[in-house]
Amino acid sequence: MIDRRSLLASAAAASALGLPFAHAEDTPGVTATEIKIGSTTSLSGPVSALGVQARCQEAYFRMINERGGVGGRQIQYIYYDDAFNPAKTVEQVRRLIESDNVAFLFNMLGTAPNSAVVKYINAQKVPHLFLSVNGDKWGDYQAYPWTMGFAPSDRTEAQIFAKYALSQKSDAKFAVLYQNDDLGKDFVNGLKDVLGSNFGAMVTAASHEVTDPTIDSQIVSLKATNPDILISGTTAKFAAQSMRRIFELGWKPMHFIPSGAASITATIIPLGPEKAQGVITSVYLKDVADPAWADDPAIKEYLAFMAKYFPEGNPKDGYNLYAYMVAGVLMQILRQCNGDFSRENIMRQANNLHDLEVPTLLPGIRINTSPTNHRPLQQMQLQRWEGNGWTRFGNIIQGANI
């Protein structure tokens, strides 16, 4: 197992990440002095707030370069705005691969943008690493052997919700509200993974369209089935609506919402904290705003990084901590390359992470990959809304093997 201190010291160690690579001039994106990394993100458009990840990672790579680079090479990080428009993603990815000649692609944002280019990228055999997405399809190593997501997928999160619910009530009846798209269907599939042949007898499901104005009628219908558990497998807008309607009905199921819909500032406060009491979600990263981590060395190091290299960024923005964390894991992969930065070896090392502990992850959560496992994170801890904040409880829970 890789020691936690190895990632805490990743920047300092980066200058010694590999041996001289004799044929760098023949390796796409790599010269004797430089390695090019490419990405697309949303600096404009409907989800431009998420583009902060690329800006934070640009600062992280600047820090790495100041400390000697990687394998004796400076990192050139090239990222383009696609405005969350798949057509623009196609244009920009072709530019990165065919004109900029990047070694690999990293942390590209969004399901629709990545879906538009994944076949092309795999046909070109370019590593397509640690996508900023939540869909489970990015773990399909057979269809997309050069592609890998990072964060726990919605399907994994549903598996964890179901495992906990059954630990509390083995014969629980489930209700699931799900958005009629890949996101929502991941939640349904996660329940099927855990419940197996009992799914039909134990689960009542109701779908909605992303264009629906409300989901009130679905909540009322699900309540009528008298379930013990409700999972709102949907986006923040509809998760908030489900919490509000449940509160109005005086209904008290064990209610789970996705981590992506659990923002205090974007979801809970506008909803009204009193309407979220008892709701459960999941988490895998330490929370900078949580006093429990005030003296944590990894959080202190992250805050020092933000102050020096990205002072214009908000250190309490979870997207910045996520970007910092995933860039650190990338450094581990490049360290394992041992100076051979060919696309084949970069992908080989991305498929070779074993019980990697990252200091900004919750204690006990480890990263694992292999040629047949493109789901690096499959563990989470649960947290419950109590009073005016989230309170973590219980042990780390592992998703189901699929």
Stockholm file with secondary structure:
# STOCKHOLM 1.0

chainA/1-402         MIDRRSLLASAAAASALGLPFAHAEDTPGVTATEIKIGSTTSLSGPVSALGVQARCQEAYFRMINERGGVGGRQIQYIYYDDAFNPAKTVEQVRRLIESDNVAFLFNMLGTAPNSAVVKYINAQKVPHLFLSVNGDKWGDYQAYPWTMGFAPSDRTEAQIFAKYALSQKSDAKFAVLYQNDDLGKDFVNGLKDVLGSNFGAMVTAASHEVTDPTIDSQIVSLKATNPDILISGTTAKFAAQSMRRIFELGWKPMHFIPSGAASITATIIPLGPEKAQGVITSVYLKDVADPAWADDPAIKEYLAFMAKYFPEGNPKDGYNLYAYMVAGVLMQILRQCNGDFSRENIMRQANNLHDLEVPTLLPGIRINTSPTNHRPLQQMQLQRWEGNGWTRFGNIIQGANI
#=GR chainA/1-402 SS CCCHHHHHTHHHHGGGSBCCCTTGGGSTTBCSSEEEEEEEECSSSTTGGGGHHHHHHHHHHHHHHHTTCBTTBEEEEEEEECTTCHHHHHHHHHIIIIISCCSEEECCBCHHHHHHHHHHHHHHTCCEESCBCCCGGGGCTTTCTTBCCCSCCHHHHHHHHHHHHHHHCTTCCEEEEEESSHHHHHHHHHHHHHHGGGHHHHEEEEEECTTCSCCHHHHHHHHHTCCSEEEEESCHHHHHHHHHHHHHHTCCCEEECCGGGCCIIIIIHHHCGGGGTTCEEEECBCCTTCGGGTTCHHHHHHHHHHHHHCTTSCTTCHHHHHHHHHHHHHHHHHHHTBTCCCHHHHHHHHTCCCSBCCTTBCTTCCBCCBTTBCCCCCEEEEEEEETTEEEEEEEEEECCCC
#=GC SS_cons         CCCHHHHHTHHHHGGGSBCCCTTGGGSTTBCSSEEEEEEEECSSSTTGGGGHHHHHHHHHHHHHHHTTCBTTBEEEEEEEECTTCHHHHHHHHHIIIIISCCSEEECCBCHHHHHHHHHHHHHHTCCEESCBCCCGGGGCTTTCTTBCCCSCCHHHHHHHHHHHHHHHCTTCCEEEEEESSHHHHHHHHHHHHHHGGGHHHHEEEEEECTTCSCCHHHHHHHHHTCCSEEEEESCHHHHHHHHHHHHHHTCCCEEECCGGGCCIIIIIHHHCGGGGTTCEEEECBCCTTCGGGTTCHHHHHHHHHHHHHCTTSCTTCHHHHHHHHHHHHHHHHHHHTBTCCCHHHHHHHHTCCCSBCCTTBCTTCCBCCBTTBCCCCCEEEEEEEETTEEEEEEEEEECCCC
//
